[in-house]
């Protein structure tokens, strides 16, 4: 049974989840190769992180495969939605509008992104 822990993945856990979302189910060695290239992580740390993530319910392990194959237990969308919900609650006092206004006023949105926001708003108004 997954142990209760933090509601969201840590930075390193999120990095492992991104690897799994990109590659799909894979053994520790493939995950480790990516982490080692990015962070210089040693193999035992990768194994330990996956064990912790397994306990937390962030990954699942195929016990029948040898070597064990790990896969993400949640989608990128579900992880992002949960983290975004917490950010809105904690920083913007529950106001999604405040978050959106802050993000758009940062000046980092491209014209294409702004067009997509307009299309989304139009669709939402039609509903």
PESUL-V729224 format. One record per run of one state. SS is the DSSP state (2 for helix, 1 for strand, 0 for the rest). FROM is the first residue (numbers start at 1). TO is the last residue. Records with the same first field share a line. If there is no record, write none. Layout:
# PESUL-V729224
SS=FROM-TO  FROM-TO
This chain:
# PESUL-V729224
0=1-10  24-25  40-42  57-58  63-68  73-75  92-95  106-110  127-127
2=11-23  28-39  43-56  76-91  96-105  111-126
1=26-27  59-62  69-72
